[in-house]
């Protein structure tokens, strides 16, 4: 199959319909978890044929990864406020506290599934981890170019780890969901000092 043919086959679903399908997949994930989610259930929930789902996404792992990616608010690399603090705060403020709580619960549920399912891990790396890492490196590179962060600062390679760690650990340690206030305080108290970047 040529690339053009594949694209034509995959373009039959409108963006609006695609968004509806992704929302339904996320609802099912929250209800039953990844392991119990089936393509039959997605087809029934979205009133679509299983053949259409497989033709468009190939399988459950790809569908779930793309649904999670679609649910994320915009691209990291599109944020450019003129300062690293401004960029990190703007990225944090794209999701309100309710959305963060939902995302946190969803990611906790997917964490075990990702590590136990090579197909899901591959799909997550392709559609979520690698694009987000590339975008985040651009945000950090702009900070280096502006002179806010030294290019040889060893913390540069761990910013995503710090941010994801704070997001994930909030519930485990404090028994509370991540919130905008918590993450903004964390950025100012931990991330920016680690990078030697201005916090004011």
C-alpha positions, 0 to 999 in steps of 0.5 A, spaced: 500 500 500 502 506 498 503 512 503 497 516 499 493 510 499 494 509 506 492 516 508 486 516 504 483 510 507 485 513 514 482 520 512 474 518 512 473 520 519 472 527 520 476 531 525 469 532 529 468 525 529 475 523 531 474 527 537 468 524 539 471 517 539 477 519 543 472 522 548 469 515 548 475 512 549 477 516 555 471 515 558 471 507 557 478 507 560 476 511 566 470 506 567 474 499 566 481 501 565 486 499 559 486 491 560 478 491 560 477 496 554 475 492 548 475 494 541 468 491 541 466 496 547 469 502 543 465 500 537 458 499 541 459 506 545 461 510 539 456 506 534 461 505 529 464 498 526 470 495 529 472 494 522 472 502 521 476 502 528 481 497 526 482 500 519 483 507 522 488 505 528 490 498 527 489 496 534 487 498 541 494 501 543 494 506 538 487 508 539 488 509 546 495 513 545 492 517 540 486 519 545 490 521 550 495 525 546 488 528 543 486 530 550 492 534 552 491 541 551 495 544 545 503 543 544 508 544 549 513 548 543 507 553 541 508 556 548 513 562 548 512 568 553 519 570 553 522 567 559 522 560 562 518 561 568 513 564 564 513 558 559 513 553 565 507 557 568 503 558 562 504 550 560 501 549 567 495 553 567 493 550 560 489 545 564 485 547 570 484 543 577 479 539 575 482 537 568 489 535 572 485 531 577 482 527 571 488 526 567 492 524 574 487 519 575 487 516 568 495 516 568 495 512 574 490 507 571 495 507 565 501 506 568 501 499 570 498 497 563 504 501 559 509 497 563 506 490 562 504 491 554 509 492 549 505 495 544 502 500 548 509 502 551 511 503 543 505 507 542 505 512 548 513 513 546 511 514 539 505 519 540 506 522 547 513 521 550 517 523 544 513 529 541 513 532 548 520 531 549 522 534 543 517 540 544 520 541 551 527 541 549 525 547 544 522 551 550 529 549 554 533 551 548 530 558 548 531 559 555 539 557 554 539 562 547 536 567 552 541 566 557 537 564 562 540 557 563 547 555 562 547 550 556 552 545 561 547 545 566 546 538 568 539 539 570 536 540 563 536 533 562 531 532 568 526 537 567 521 533 564 522 528 570 521 533 575 515 535 572 512 528 571 514 526 578 511 532 581 505 531 578 505 523 579 507 524 586 502 529 589 497 524 590 501 518 593 505 523 598 500 528 599 493 524 598 491 530 594 490 531 586 495 535 583 493 543 582 495 549 579 497 552 585 501 546 587 505 545 580 506 553 580 509 553 587 514 547 585 516 550 579 518 556 583 521 552 588 525 546 585 525 547 577 527 554 576 533 554 582 535 547 579 536 550 572 539 557 575 533 560 572 530 567 574 524 565 579 522 572 579 
